[in-house]
Amino acid sequence: MLLDDIDLALIKELEKDARVSSDALAQSLDISSTTIRRRTRRLIQEGVIKIVAIPDLKKLGYSFIVGIQMELDQKKIEYVTKELIKHPNVRSVWTVTGRYNLTSMAVFKSTEEFSEFMRTVVGEFDGLKSVETNIYLELIGSQSR
């Protein structure tokens, strides 16, 4: 799908506030609200954008946000990825370059919950060579508005 300037401008506006009305977007972009609705629907159907809620994890009780970097046997990456993403505390999983070949971001309500996860989930993965964790202290900035 080729995106034109209107599509890109619409995406930029939706990034600021995905709840904004079609009428407000139409006025802001100087095009009809019908065009806004049609293009938004097409962008969603084509998988270019998703309209989702981004929860405030701290307000949901998750005081620990943790990055978990793992070095795994290459043959185990796919299995570990599938297992990690099933876990309710895991928010994302990425294959990466560098010392580690898999990284994930997970959220926990306590150090005890985090420790239990590391011991009973991560620690049990076959092919795990090494692991390093980072506790995220403070979000300074984000592209998500």
JOJO-V779078 format. One record per residue. N is the residue number from 1. RES is the residue in one small letter. D_CENTER is the distance of its C-alpha to the mean C-alpha in Angstrom with 1 decimal. Layout:
BEGIN
n-><N N>
res-><RES RES>
d_center-><D_CENTER D_CENTER>
END
This chain:
BEGIN
n-><1 2 3 4 5 6 7 8 9 10 11 12 13 14 15 16 17 18 19 20 21 22 23 24 25 26 27 28 29 30 31 32 33 34 35 36 37 38 39 40 41 42 43 44 45 46 47 48 49 50 51 52 53 54 55 56 57 58 59 60 61 62 63 64 65 66 67 68 69 70 71 72 73 74 75 76 77 78 79 80 81 82 83 84 85 86 87 88 89 90 91 92 93 94 95 96 97 98 99 100 101 102 103 104 105 106 107 108 109 110 111 112 113 114 115 116 117 118 119 120 121 122 123 124 125 126 127 128 129 130 131 132 133 134 135 136 137 138 139 140 141 142 143 144 145>
res-><m l l d d i d l a l i k e l e k d a r v s s d a l a q s l d i s s t t i r r r t r r l i q e g v i k i v a i p d l k k l g y s f i v g i q m e l d q k k i e y v t k e l i k h p n v r s v w t v t g r y n l t s m a v f k s t e e f s e f m r t v v g e f d g l k s v e t n i y l e l i g s q s r>
d_center-><23.2 24.5 23.1 25.8 26.0 25.7 22.5 21.0 22.4 21.1 17.5 18.0 19.6 16.9 14.3 16.7 17.2 16.2 19.0 21.8 24.6 25.8 29.0 27.5 25.4 28.6 30.6 28.2 28.0 31.7 31.3 31.9 29.7 30.4 29.0 25.8 25.4 26.3 24.0 20.9 21.7 22.2 18.9 17.1 19.5 19.1 15.3 15.1 13.2 11.6 12.7 10.6 11.2 9.1 11.2 13.0 12.5 15.9 17.6 16.6 18.3 15.8 17.7 16.3 12.8 13.4 12.6 14.5 16.0 18.3 21.2 22.0 24.8 23.6 24.8 22.6 19.1 18.5 19.9 17.9 14.6 15.6 16.9 14.0 11.4 14.2 14.4 13.5 12.6 10.0 6.3 5.5 8.6 10.0 13.7 15.1 18.6 20.8 22.2 19.4 18.1 15.0 12.5 10.0 8.6 10.5 12.2 15.9 18.7 21.3 22.3 24.2 21.2 19.4 22.7 23.1 19.8 20.7 24.2 23.8 20.6 19.9 23.6 24.7 22.9 25.7 25.6 23.7 25.6 23.9 21.0 20.1 18.0 17.1 16.9 15.0 17.8 17.0 14.4 16.7 14.8 11.7 11.6 10.2 13.5>
END
